[in-house]
Every structure is written in structure tokens, then in C-alpha cells.
Amino acid sequence: MDRQSMQERFGIIGASSGVRNALDRVRLVASTEITVLIQGESGTGKELFAQALHETSGRRHRKMQVMNCGAIPEGLIESELFGAEKGAYTGAVERRQGYFEEADGSTIFLDEIGEMPLTAQVRLLRVLETGEFSRVGSTAILKSDVRVVAATNKDLAREVEAGRFREDLYYRLSTVILHVPPLRDRREDILPIFEHFQHRFSQQYNTSGRRLDLNAREMLMRYRWPGNIRELRNVAEQTVVLLKGDTIGSEDIRPYLRGVTANGSGVGLVPIASTGGNAPDDGTGARERELIYRALLEMRGEVRDLKEQIAILVSAARTGAQPEVPSMPEASRLLVMHDEPQSADTSFIEEAPYEFDTDDDAPAPSGSNDLPTLEDSERTLILTALSRYDGNRRQTAESLGISERTLYRKLKEIEAAGHLPE
């Protein structure tokens, strides 16, 4: 079976080099009996590749047995794998077969193998080496002809170093390693996969298809997708069910992406505990803390770069020269802006551009060696961008990666503080 036929049959979408390499390796080893370890982050579609391995092998006429090692309590995992005799433990009222007996002549897929306890790892190694095992509560030796395909989202080599995974089992499982790349490393596949899910859910929910505009497509491409294809599928389903109209814009997509900052990349947010007690919380305090945490995360390790960028912007604003503005992904790291909800009426926002002289855009930091505050940095960047686009707020907002409503509110704050040039 060629690569394209395999992709169509098993629903593996993508033309990136990582996907092509993984599929080529599947085609090479599928017809053998070799043990395969599939590595990849959660949500990358590892089970699809395991299914492809089984369905293109000589064992395809029998059902592949799938076991999630992380979903079974430690005390029961051995009986699930190898079966148990009646009375072997409390609740064992009859003899039962385990996965290895049921998978005789077929394939067993051990998902999340890194979660398997050490005691079960010992017995699994024996099965891999000899094909022999015994039910829990029995000494009778049973044999099973099973091909093992395992998957993990952990670095098993590091788990071995930490003593949480047996070294001998690791080498036995990793005869062939199949790496499934995360979505952020195969960005050319993001839009085709999203459109595939959109089409599927449009048919499922009997809704019309919606087209992504250019800004929405760029946002999907820039986002880091920490949940990988599982998260992309979730976002596609929400856009089909919850959004109206024929076109989907970036502001429609933004609420469904976790941790989207001005540069469109995902950020691991610090969880904020509830205030507790009986104190009222209108959400303002939590929102401010979230913004502070986001700013700290964005700016860590780049304080020196931040100071240099602000100095360039302030100097350009004072001299009236066209500033060498950093690329948006870099410039937007200077601040973190959160858009207001779009449900409110924004018809009051005027389209008339601000007219002002750029010779005195914003005050310089108080000392040459002082780091500008976040507020000063934000104000400087907004005014410089506004000047660059001749007061056109729509273009300014787009360049900063924020909505016009947010820009309007920021300008009102700057004007109220007396920093808006006449």
C-alpha cells in the first residue's frame, strides 16, 4: 500500500516531512513481527499509526486489542493484561481472560506504556521475551502469539534514568521507534486538518460550511497547539456549532484558543487560585493578576532585549524618523493585551484618525539605566504604531494583534493620563 492510500484509509492527514517519514516507517515494518514503540505528545494521533501498523500486517484479520495503561488502577493492571483465576482477588468470581489471551494471533496496542507500574513491567518483559505468561492466581504457563505495539507521550529514556521504567524493557520495546511530530512542528498540516474536521462536523450537525478569513488562518498557523490534533479538532467543532455567518475571523477564533497572546502563540498560564472567603470578586483583580503573570512569562529572560527595543522606539518617536519596528512576534512580546468581549456594541467607535505630532509622542524613562515600566512600554508602542499608520486605528490594531475596541480603550486611558500628544 502506498503512502497516499494509507493516509486516505486511516485518516492520517498531512504532507509534512515528519508525517511522511512516520508513514514510510510504518510501511517498512508493518509486515514484520518486530516490536514498535510510538513516541509523541498527547493528542498527536499515535493510535492511528498503531492501527495502520496492524491493518497492513499479516495479523489484520483479527481485531487489535487496545489497552490504556494509564487508565487502569495499579492493582488491576496485571489481571487485565494476563487474566485471573476465580478467587485470585476480592471480586474475582470467575476465571477471566486477559488482553494477551484475547490478542492471540493478533496485535496488542499498549497505550501510555510509561504509566505501567514496575511490577507489571517485569511480567510484560517475560511475555515479550518468551511469549509465556500465567494468569493472576495460577501457576499454569500459557503461551500467546502476540505482536506488541506500545505508545507513550513520555521520554522513556529519562524515565529509565529516574528509575521509573525498566531499562531492559525499554530496549525490548524500542526495537523500532516511530516518532509522531507535534502539530507545532508540522504547521503546513494545520489548515488541511482543520478544514477536514470542519467538513466532518458540518455534515454531522447539518450546518453550512464556513470560510476562514486571512487573519483567522494566520492565527491558527501561529498558535502553538499544546493539545495538538485533539485540541484542533475541539476548536473546529466549536466553530461549526457555535459560530454564525459565512466567514470566520480571528476574533471569532481567539476565544477558543488557550493562552493566545498578542503574537498568537500559546503560553503556559500560571493558575490563579480563587480569592476564597466571603470577599466579593468582580473579576477585575483576577484579570489584572492574569495579565501580570502573562507579562512576566512573556518577558522572562528578555529584559535586556526589551530595554533596547524601547530605546529604539522612543528615539525614533522623538526624532520623527521612521522607526525600525521589530517584527510583530518580537514587538508584541513587549506587552500582553487581552481583548474585551466582542458581544458589546462597538458602533460608538469613531473611524476618524488621531492627528498628532510625533516629535513628543511619549515621555522617556526617568533614568538612562532604568527599565521602563510595562505601562510606559505599552504606551510607547501604541503611539508609535499609531503614528506609523497615520492615525488609522484599524491598521494599528491589526499590527498590534488586538481589537479596535481594546485600542480605543487604551487610547482613552492614555488620554486620561495626559500622555496623548495634542
VOZATI-509895 format. One record per residue: residue in three letters; y, x, z of N, C-alpha, C in turn. Coordinates in pm, whole numbers, plus 32768, in hexadecimal, padded with zeros to 4 digits. Layout:
N
ALAYXZYXZYXZ/...
***
This chain:
422
MET7F8880558000800080008000807C80588000/ASP80D7803E7FA1815080907F9D81B18066800A/ARG821A80B7801C827880A2808982BF801B807F/GLN82ED7FF7800883377F7A7FF882DF7F018018/SER82627F057FE982067E96800581EC7E8B809B/MET81E27EFD80DD81CB7EFD816E82437EC081B7/GLN82BC7EE2818B83337EAC81CB833B7E1581B9/GLU831D7DE6814183237D56812882B97D0B8178/ARG82447D44818481D67D0081CA81ED7CF88260/PHE82237D63829B822E7D66832D82BD7D52835E/GLY83197D34830483A27D16832E83ED7D8D8364/ILE83CF7E04833284167E7C835C84887E9582F8/ILE85017E7B832385747E8282C985BD7F0682DD/GLY85E37F46827086317FC0827A86108023820C/ALA8677806C81E3866680D2817D8692815B81B1/SER86A98167823486D481E6826E8661824A826C/SER868482C98278861E8331827385BD832682E9/GLY85F182FD835F859A82F083D4852E828783C0/VAL85538216838684F181AB836D848F81D78301/ARG84C08217829984688246822D840282A88262/ASN8430830682B783D3836A82EE836883298345/ALA839282C883968332828483EE82CA8238839B/LEU82F781F38333829A81A782DE823C82048293/ASP826F82748264821882D4821E81AB830B827B/ARG81D1831F82FA816C834F8359810482E48375/VAL812F8266837A80D081F8838B806C81F78319/ARG809D820682A080458205822B7FE28279822E/LEU800C82EC82657FB58361826A7F42835282CD/VAL7F5D831483417EF9831583AD7EB4828F83BF/ALA7EE2822483797EAA819F83917E13819A837A/SER7DE381DC83147D5581D382F17CFC822D8346/THR7D37827D839F7CE982D583F57CD08292847C/GLU7C8882D684D37C6D82A4855B7CC382EC85C2/ILE7D25833485947D74838985ED7DCA8334864A/THR7DDD836486C67E33832087287EC5833A8705/VAL7F1782D287107FA482DC86E97FFB82B48760/LEU80638302877980C782E387DF814B82C18799/ILE817A824887AC81F8821B876F8267822887D6/GLN82CB827987B8833B828E881283B9824E87D9/GLY840782128830848581D6880484C281858874/GLU85448172886D8589812688D4855C809588D4/SER85768051894185547FC3894B859E7F7488E0/GLY85577F1B889D85967EC68839859A7EFE87AD/THR85587F6E8793855D7FAA870D84F07F7586B0/GLY84937F2486E4842B7EEB868E83AD7F3D8688/LYS83867F7B86F8830F7FD186FA828F7F8186DC/GLU828B7F04870A82127EB486F581FB7E968661/LEU82667E8C861282567E768582820B7EEA8542/PHE822B7F64856E81E77FD9853681567FDF8566/ALA813D7FB585E280B37FAF861180637F4985C1/GLN80A27ED785A3805E7E71855380417EA584C7/ALA80A07EEF848F808B7F29840A80187F8D840C/LEU800E7FDE84767F9F803C84827F197FF48484/HIS7F127F8884D07E947F3F84DB7E707EF5845A/GLU7ED37EAE84227EB77E5883AE7E997EA6832F/THR7EBB7F26832B7E9C7F7982B57E287FD882D1/SER7DE37FC283407D70801683637CED7FCC8345/GLY7C7D8010835A7BFC7FD183457BD77F6E83B2/ARG7C287F63841A7C0D7F0784887C5C7E84847B/ARG7C9A7E70840C7CF67DFE83FB7CB17D768401/HIS7C2D7D7183F17BE77CF183EF7BD27CB8847C/ARG7BF17D0784E27BEA7CD6856B7C767CD985A7/LYS7C937C7D86017D197C70863A7D3B7CE88691/MET7DB57D1A86827DE57D8786D77E057D4F8761/GLN7DD77D9287C97DF37D6A88527E737DB08882/VAL7ECF7D6288B97F507D9988E57F5C7D8A897C/MET7F797DF889BF7F897DF58A50800B7E3D8A74/ASN80607DF88AC180DC7E348AF380C27E6D8B7D/CYS80BA7EF08B8680977F318C0581027F1C8C70/GLY817C7F028C4881E67EEE8CAA81ED7E618CE0/ALA81A17E058CA581A87D788CCE81387D508D2C/ILE80DC7DAC8D4B80687D8D8D9E80737DD78E23/PRO80637D928E93806B7DD48F1680087E478F20/GLU802F7EAD8F6D7FDE7F278F767F507F098FA5/GLY7F3E7EAA90017EBA7E8E90357E5D7E478FD5/LEU7E957E128F687E437DC58F0A7E307E0B8E83/ILE7E757E788E6C7E767EB28DE67DEC7EE68DBE/GLU7D9F7F1D8E1E7D1B7F508DFB7CBB7EDF8DD6/SER7CC27E708E1F7C6B7DFF8DFC7C947DC28D77/GLU7D157DC68D557D427D938CD47D0F7DED8C63/LEU7D127E6E8C797CE67ECC8C117C4F7ECC8C00/PHE7C067ED18C707B767EEC8C6A7B1E7E768C96/GLY7B5C7E098CC57B0E7D978CF27AE87DA48D84/ALA7AAB7D3B8DBB7A867D3B8E497A0A7CE58E5E/GLU79BA7D0D8EBF79457CC08EE6796E7C518F47/LYS791E7BEB8F5079357B808FAF79367BB8903E/GLY799F7B95908A79AB7BC3911379E27C4F9121/ALA7A0D7C8D90B47A417D1790BC7AC17D1D910D/TYR7B0C7CB191117B877CAB915F7BA27C17917E/THR7BFE7BFF91D67C207B7691FD7C4F7B289183/GLY7C107AB991697C367A6790F67BDE7A7F907D/ALA7B897AE490807B2E7AFE900F7AB47AA3901E/VAL7ABD7A298FEC7A5479C5900079EB79CA8F92/GLU7A027A198F2D79A07A278EC479B27AAC8E7C/ARG794D7AD68E3579587B518DE779B97B3B8D73/ARG7A0C7B9D8D5A7A6A7B908CEB7A717C128C9C/GLN7A877C038C1C7A957C778BC47B247CAB8BCA/GLY7B307D2E8BB17BB37D6B8BA97BDB7D808B18/TYR7C517DB78B047C857DCD8A7E7C2B7E288A2B/PHE7BF07E8E8A6B7B9F7EEC8A1E7B1E7EAB89EB/GLU7AE57E4F8A367A707E088A057A967DAA8993/GLU7B057D6489A37B307D05893C7B5B7D4C88BC/ALA7B897DC788C97BBA7E1288557B4D7E658812/ASP7ACF7E5388397A627EA187FE7A617E8E8766/GLY7A697EFB871C7A6D7EF5868A7AF77EDC8653/SER7B5C7ED886AB7BE47EBB867E7C457F2386B7/THR7CC27EFC86C67D2C7F5486F87D657F178777/ILE7D847F6A87D97DCD7F3D88507E557F808852/PHE7EBB7F2F88607F457F6288637F757F5E88F3/LEU7F8A7FD3892E7FB77FE089B8804E7FF889B8/ASP80977F8C89C881297F9589C7815A7FC38A50/GLU81CB800A8A53820680408ACE819F80908B1D/ILE815B80EB8AD980F3813C8B17812B81928B88/GLY81AB81B18B8381E982028BEC81EF81BD8C73/GLU81D881398C7581DA80EE8CF3815080E78D35/MET80EB811D8CF6806381148D2C8054816C8DA8/PRO801D81368E16800B81878E8F7FA681F68E7A/LEU7FB1825E8ECD7F5E82D58EBC7EC982B78ECB/THR7EA6825A8F257E18823C8F377DD982038EB9/ALA7E2381AD8E747DF181748DF77DF081DB8D87/GLN7E4B823D8D8E7E5182A58D277DD082F78D25/VAL7D95830D8D9A7D19835B8DA27CAA83158D55/ARG7C9C82928D6A7C3282468D287C4D82398C93/LEU7CCE822B8C6E7CF082228BE07CCB82A38B97/LEU7CE483158BD67CC283958B987C2D839D8B7C/ARG7BDA836C8BD97B4983718BC57B20831D8B4C/VAL7B5E82A88B3D7B3E82548ACA7B64829A8A48/LEU7BD882D98A477C05831E89CE7BA9839389AB/GLU7B7583D68A117B21844B89F97A93842589D2/THR7A5A83C08A1379CB83A28A0279AF831889CA/GLY7A1282BF89D179FA823589A879AF81E58A11/GLU799E821E8A8A795281DC8AF479AD81AE8B65/PHE7986813F8BA379D2810B8C15797680B08C65/SER79A480858CD8795980268D2979B97FBD8D5F/ARG79867F458D7179D97EDB8DAA79F87EF98E3C/VAL7A677EC38E6C7A897ED08EF97A1D7E898F4A/GLY79E47ECF8FAE797B7E96900078F07EAB8FCA/SER78E47EFE8F6378607F178F2778517FAB8F0A/THR77D37FD88F0A77B880638EE67777806E8E5D/ALA775C7FFC8E1E771D7FFD8D99777F80348D31/ILE774D80908CDF77A180CF8C79779E807A8BFA/LEU7814805B8BC8782380108B4C786580698AE4/LYS784B804D8A66788A809989FA78D9803A89A2/SER7945806E896B7999801D891379D3807688A5/ASP79CC8044882C7A03808C87B87A91805887A0/VAL7AF3809C87D67B7D806C87D37BD980DA87A3/ARG7C3780B587507CA38112872D7D1B80F18784/VAL7D58815687C07DC88142881A7E4B816987D6/VAL7EA8810B87D87F32812587AF7F8981078829/ALA7FD881678854802D815688CB80BF815E88A2/ALA8114812288F581A4812588DB81EF8138895E/THR82618179895882B2818F89CF8344819E89AA/ASN839B81758A06842A818F89F4845982028A4E/LYS83F882458A8C841782B68AE383F483398A9D/ASP842E83A68AD18409842C8AA4839184578AF8/LEU831884488AC282A084638B10829484F58B3A/ALA82CD854F8AEB82C985DC8B12831485F28B95/ARG838585AE8BA383D085B88C21838885708C92/GLU834585028C7182F784BB8CD7828785158D0A/VAL824E85658CB281E685C48CDB8222862B8D3A/GLU829686618D1882D886C48D6E82F8868A8DF7/ALA831A86098DFA833D85C88E7882C3859C8EC7/GLY824C85AD8E8E81D1858A8ED481AF84F68ECE/ARG81F184AB8E7581D7841C8E6C817683F88DFC/PHE814F845C8DAD80F184438D40809584BC8D33/ARG801584A18D1D7FB3850E8D167FC585608C96/GLU7FC585E18CA67FD9863A8C337F65862E8BD0/ASP7EE986278C037E75861F8BA97E76859D8B59/LEU7EA1852F8B987EA984B08B507F1884B48AE8/TYR7F8784F68B0A7FF685018AAB7FC785478A2C/TYR7F8085B68A3A7F5485FF89C37EEB85B18975/ARG7E9C856089BD7E35851189787E74849E8929/LEU7EDE846489617F2083F4891D7F78842188A8/SER7FB5849688B7801A84C188567FE1851687E6/THR7F6884F687BA7F2F853D87477F8B853186CF/VAL7FB984B786B78021849F8652809184518696/ILE810B8484868A817F844186C581CF84008655/LEU81EA837F866682388333860582BC830E8647/HIS832A8342861383AD832A865083F582BA8605/VAL841A8251864F846881E3861684F981F68640/PRO8555821085E385DF82328607862B81BB863D/PRO868B81D3869886E0816686C8873F8137865A/LEU877680C1866C87CB80858605884980D785EC/ARG887E8119865288F98167864188E381E185E7/ASP8863820A85D68844827C857E881C824F84F2/ARG882281CE84D88801819A84528864812C842F/ARG88E681528430895080EF8421894D80A88399/GLU891580E98335890E80A782B288B0803082B3/ASP885D8026831D87FF7FB6832688377F408375/ILE88A97F5283B788DC7EEA841288FB7E6983C8/LEU894A7E72835F89737DF7831888FD7DB282D3/PRO88A37DFA828F882F7DB4825687D97D6C82BE/ILE87C67DAB833387777D6A839B87C17CEF83D1/PHE88447CFD83E788937C8C8419888E7C1683B8/GLU889E7C338337889C7BC882D388117B8982C9/HIS87A97BDA82DD87207BA382DF87107B3E8350/PHE873F7B6383C787357B078439878D7A8B8424/GLN88027AA083EC885A7A2E83CF881679C88374/HIS87D879FB830B879479A382AD8720795A82F1/ARG86D379A28342866279648387869178F583E6/PHE86F979118436872678AE84978771783A8454/SER87B0785583E387F177E8839A87897783836A/GLN871777B6833E86AB775D8316866D7716838E/GLN865D775F83FB861F77268473867376B684AE/TYR86F876CB84B28750766784F08795760E848A/ASN876E761D840B87A375C983A0883C75CD839B/THR88717645839889027658838D892176A7830F/SER899E76A082E589C676EA826D89DF777C828F/GLY89CD77D3822D89E4786082428A7778808251/ARG8A9678E6829F8B21790E82B78B32799F828D/ARG8BA179B9824E8BBB7A3E82188C0C7A90827C/LEU8BE47B0F828D8C307B6C82E28CA57BA48294/ASP8D1D7BA082D08D8D7BDF828B8D877C7682A3/LEU8DE47CC082658DDF7D5282688DEA7D8782F6/ASN8E457D4D83478E587D7D83D08DDB7D668425/ALA8D9B7CF584118D217CD8845D8CB17D398435/ARG8CA67D5783B68C407DB683898C597E4183C4/GLU8CD87E6883C68CF97EEC83FE8CDB7EF08494/MET8CF57E8284DA8CDA7E7F856A8C447E8B8585/LEU8BF37E4585388B637E4F85498B337EDD852E/MET8B6F7F1E84CD8B477FA684AA8B71800B8514/ARG8BE67FF285568C19805185B98BD580428641/TYR8BA47FCB865F8B697FB186E18AE8800286F3/ARG8ACE802E876E8A5E8089878689D880438799/TRP89D67FC187AC895C7F7287B988FC7FAC8820/PRO89227FAA88A188C87FDE890888457F908911/GLY88477F0F88E787CC7EC088E787807EC48865/ASN87B37F14880587727F298783875A7EA58739/ILE86EA7E9A86F186D57E27869986CA7DA686EA/ARG86967DAF8764868C7D3787B887187CFF87D4/GLU87797D5687ED88017D29880688427CF68785/LEU88297D3A8716885F7D0E8695882B7C838672/ARG87AC7C6C868B87717BE8867187B47B7D86C7/ASN87CF7B9E8744880F7B42879F889B7B1D876F/VAL88E77B818741896F7B688710896B7B128692/ALA890E7B30863789037AE385BC88E47A5085DB/GLU888B7A39863A886779AE865D88DF79648698/GLN892C79A886EC89A1796887288A0A794586BE/THR8A1D799D865D8A81797F85F58A58790785A1/VAL89D678F6858C89A57884853E89B57802858C/VAL89997806860E8999778C865E8A2477668690/LEU8A7377C986B98AEE77AC87028B6D77B086AE/LEU8B6C77F6863F8BE8780585F28BF3779C8583/LYS8C6D777485688C88771484FD8CD67758848D/GLY8CDA7718841B8D22775083A98CC977A28350/ASP8D0077C882DE8CB37812827A8CBA78A9828B/THR8D2178DA82D38D36796A82E08D3579918372/ILE8CF67A0283908CF17A3884178D497AB5841C/GLY8DAA7AB484778E047B2684868DDE7B7C84FD/SER8E267BEC850E8E087C48857B8E207C088603/GLU8E877BB2860B8EA37B70868A8E397B0886AC/ASP8DF17AD786498D817A7C86648D097ACA8699/ILE8CF67B4286658C837B94868B8C967BD68713/ARG8D117BFF87318D2D7C5187A88CF27C19882A/PRO8D007B9588478CCD7B6488C98C377B7488DB/TYR8BEC7B87886F8B5B7B8F88798B287C1E8886/LEU8B847C8088838B5D7D0C888D8B7C7D3F8919/ARG8B1C7D7F89578B307DB489DE8B867E3189D8/GLY8BEE7E368A2C8C3B7EB18A3C8C827EDF89BF/VAL8CB97E8389708D037EAB88F98D8E7ED58922/THR8DB37F5289058E397F8389228E8A7F8188A2/ALA8F017FB988AA8F587FB688358F1D800287C0/ASN8EC8806587DA8E8E80AF876A8E098077873F/GLY8DE08007877A8D6A7FC2874A8CE77FFD8777/SER8CE7805B87D18C69809587FD8C41805A8881/GLY8BBD805D889A8B8B802589168BA48084898A/VAL8BC3804E89FE8BDC809D8A748B85806B8AE4/GLY8B4680C48B2E8AFA809A8BA38B5A80758C11/LEU8B677FF68C308BC97FC98C908B967FDA8D1E/VAL8BEF7FFE8D788BCC80088E058BC97F7C8E3E/PRO8B597F508E7C8B557EC98EB28BB87EB88F23/ILE8BFD7E488F268C627E2C8F8B8C2A7DC48FEA/ALA8C227DE690688BEA7D8A90CA8C4A7D1990E4/SER8C137CA6910C8C687C34912B8CB77C5091A9/THR8D277C0A91B98D807C2392298D427BFA92AC/GLY8CE77B9892A78CA37B6C931F8D017B22937C/GLY8CC97AEE93EA8D1C7AA6944A8D537A279410/ASN8DC179F8944E8E00797C94238E81799393D8/ALA8E9E7A1093B88F1C7A2D93758F1979F592E8/PRO8F8379B092C18F86797B92398F9279EA91D5/ASP8F5779D691628F5B7A3A90F78F7A79F39075/ASP8FF17A0A9042901779C88FC58FEB7A178F4A/GLY8FA27A848F618F717AD38EF08FCE7B458EC9/THR904C7B408EF890AD7BA68ED090867C2E8F08/GLY90637C318F8B90407CAF8FC98FC67CEE8F88/ALA8F607C9E8F6F8EE77CD28F2F8F057D068EA4/ARG8F5E7CBF8E5C8F817CE98DD48FC97D6E8DD6/GLU90257D7F8E36906E7DFD8E3F90107E6F8E62/ARG8FB37E558EC08F537EBF8EE48EFD7EE58E6D/GLU8ED57E7F8E1F8E827E9A8DA98ECD7EF38D47/LEU8F4F7ED48D338F9E7F248CD68FAB7FB48D07/ILE8FBD7FC38D8B8FC9804A8DC38F4780978DB0/TYR8ED780568DCF8E5680988DBE8E3F80BD8D2E/ARG8E6180628CD28E4E80808C448EA480F78C1B/ALA8F2180F98C4B8F7A81678C278F4481EB8C5A/LEU8F1181ED8CD68EDA82688D0E8E6282988CBE/LEU8E0C823A8C978D97825F8C488DBF82978BC0/GLU8E2482568B828E4F82828AFE8E91830B8B02/MET8ED883298B6F8F2E839F8B718EED84178BB7/ARG8E7584048BEF8E3984738C398E2084E88BDB/GLY8E3A855A8C0B8E2185D38BBC8E8485EC8B4D/GLU8EE985938B3C8F4585A38ACB8FD785A08AF9/VAL8FEF85C38B75907785BE8BAA90D1861F8B5E/ARG909D86948B4190EE86F78AFA911086C78A6D/ASP90AE868E8A2790C8865989A1912C85E689A7/LEU912385958A0D917F85258A1D920F85578A28/LYS922485BE8A7992AB85F38A8D92E486298A09/GLU9292866D89BC92C186A3893C92E4863388DA/GLN929285CA88D792AD855B887B932E8512889F/ILE934384FD892193BD84B9894C9438850E892C/ALA942E8590893F949E85E8892194C485E1888D/ILE946085D98836947A85CE87A694C1854B8787/LEU949284E087C194CC845C87A7955B845287DA/VAL95748484885495FA847D888D965B84D3883C/SER962E854A8815968385A387C696A785638741/ALA964585278700965F84E7867F96BC8470868E/ALA96AB842586FB970183B08712979183D88727/ARG97A88449876A983284758787987784AE870C/THR982B84F586BA986985348646987184D785CE/GLY9825846985D39826840D856197C9843784F3/ALA977E84A3850A972084D184A396A6847784A1/GLN96628478843095E6842A8426957C84708479/PRO954A843084E594EC8476853D9465848A84FB/GLU942484F58526939A850E84FC934084C0855B/VAL9334843E854092E983E8859C925584088591/PRO920F84198603917F843285FC913883BD85BD/SER90BE83D8858C9070836A8554905B830185BD/MET904B828285929048821485F18FDE8223865D/PRO8F628250863D8F01825F86A88F3082BD8715/GLU8F80832886EF8FB283858754902B834B879A/ALA90898316874C910382E2878990E5827187E7/SER9085821E87C6906981AA8819902681D1889B/ARG8FF9824D88A88FBF82798926902B828F898E/LEU90AB828E8965911782A289C49128822B8A20/LEU90FA81B989F7910A81428A48909B80E28A28/VAL908580848A819020801E8A6D90657F988A79/MET90697F4C8A0E90AB7ECB8A0C90447E5E89FD/HIS90517DF88A4E8FF47D878A49903F7D108A12/ASP900A7CD389AA904E7C63896D904A7BE889C5/GLU90B37B9789BD90B47B1689FF90597AB689B4/PRO90277A4C89F78FD779E889B1902479AD893D/GLN8FDC799588CF901D79668857902A78CE8850/SER8FFA788A88BB8FFF77F988B8908C77C488C8/ALA90E478158905916C77E5891B91B877DC8899/ASP921E7788889992707775882192C977ED880E/THR92C2782D879C931278A58781937F788A871A/SER939B780B870293FD77EB869B9489781386C3/PHE949F782F8746952678528772954978E18750/ILE94EA79318723950479BD8705955379C78683/GLU95C77A04868D961D7A0F861795E87A7A85B9/GLU96077A69853995DD7ACA84D5964C7B2E84B6/ALA96C67B1784EC97367B7184CE971C7BF9850D/PRO972C7C6584C197107CE984F8977D7D168559/TYR97587D6D85B797BB7DAA860F98057E1585C0/GLU98857E1C85D098D67E838591990B7EDE85FF/PHE98EC7F5E85F899217FB7865D992680458627/ASP997780968669998981218644991D8173868A/THR98DD81CA8640986E8217867A989E829686C0/ASP992482AD86C6995283288706993B8326879D/ASP992C82B087D6991C82A8886798B282418888/ASP983F8253885097D581EF885F97AB81DC88EE/ALA978C824B89329756823F89B8977C82BA8A08/PRO978C82A98A8C97AF831C8ADE973E83818AE4/ALA976383FE8AE996FE84678AF496CC846F8B82/PRO965884A98B99962684BE8C209689850E8C73/SER968684F58CF796EC852E8D4E96E885C68D53/GLY967786018D48966C86928D4C961986C78CDA/SER9637873E8CAE95EF87738C3A955C87898C58/ASN953B879D8CD994B087B38CFC946E87388D38/ASP94B786C78D3A947F864D8D74943186008D0C/LEU93C285CC8D33937385778CD993B284ED8CD2/PRO93CC84B98C5A940884338C5093AC83CB8C8E/THR93E883648CC6939882F78CFD935B82A88C8B/LEU92F682578CAC92B782038C47931C81A18C0C/GLU9377816F8C6093DC81118C31943A81548BCC/ASP946781D28BEE94BE821A8B91947582358B0D/SER93F7825C8B1593AA827A8A9C939C81FD8A45/GLU937F818F8A86936D81128A3D93EF80E989F8/ARG945E80F18A4294DF80C88A0B950781218995/THR94F181A589A595148202893A94C581E788BB/LEU944381D088CC93EE81B98857941381368811/ILE942F80CE885F9455804E882394D7805987D5/LEU953D8096881295C080A187CF95B980FC8755/THR956A8167875E955D81C086EC951781798677/ALA94AC81318698946680E7863094BE807A85F3/LEU950C8037864795667FCF861695D0800985B8/SER9601808085DD966380C48588962580ED8504/ARG95AB811C850B956A814D8493955780DE842B/TYR953F8063845D952A7FF2840395A87F9C83F5/ASP961F7FDA840F96A17F9983FB96AA7F138444/GLY96727F0E84BB967E7E96850D961D7E2884EA/ASN95C47E3D848B95647DD5846694F67DD184D0/ARG94F77D62851D949B7D5B858E940A7D448563/ARG93F57D0184F4936C7CEA84C993287D6F84A8/GLN936E7DC3845893347E45843693287E9E84B1/THR938B7E96850B93877EE68586930E7EC185DA/ALA92F87E3E85EB92867E10863B92027E3D85FE/GLU91F57E328579917A7E5C853791627EF18548/SER91CD7F41853E91BC7FD2854A91947FFB85D7/LEU91C07FAD863B919F7FCB86C6911B7F8D86F1/GLY90E47F36869D90667EF786BF90727E888725/ILE90E87E44872990FC7DD68787912E7D5D873A/SER91347CE9877E91647C71873D91FD7C6B8742/GLU92377C1886ED92C97C0686EE92F87BCB8773/ARG92A67B7587AC92CD7B3A882C92D97BA48898/THR92787C03889B927F7C6F88FD92F87CC888E4/LEU93137CE6886493887D38884494087CF2886F/TYR94107C6E885894867C22887F949A7C2B8916/ARG942C7C1C896194387C2289F394647CAE8A21/LYS942B7D1589E294517D9E8A0894E57DB889EB/LEU95167D87897995A47D9B895795FE7D5189B9/LYS95D47CDC89E596227C938A49962A7CE18ACB/GLU95B97D218AF395B87D728B6C96147DEB8B5E/ILE96107E298AE796657E9D8ACF96F87E738AD2/GLU97177DFF8A9597A07DCE8A9197D17DAB8B1E/ALA977A7D6D8B70979E7D498BF797B97DC38C4C/ALA97757E328C2F97887EAF8C7B98017EFD8C48/GLY98427ECC8BDE98B97F0E8BAA989E7F868B55/HIS98277F918B1E980480058ACC98057FE88A37/LEU98257F6D8A0F98287F4D898298AF7F788947/PRO98AF7FD088E4992E800188AB99807F8E8871/GLU9A047F9D887A9A5E7F3788419A577F3987AA/
***
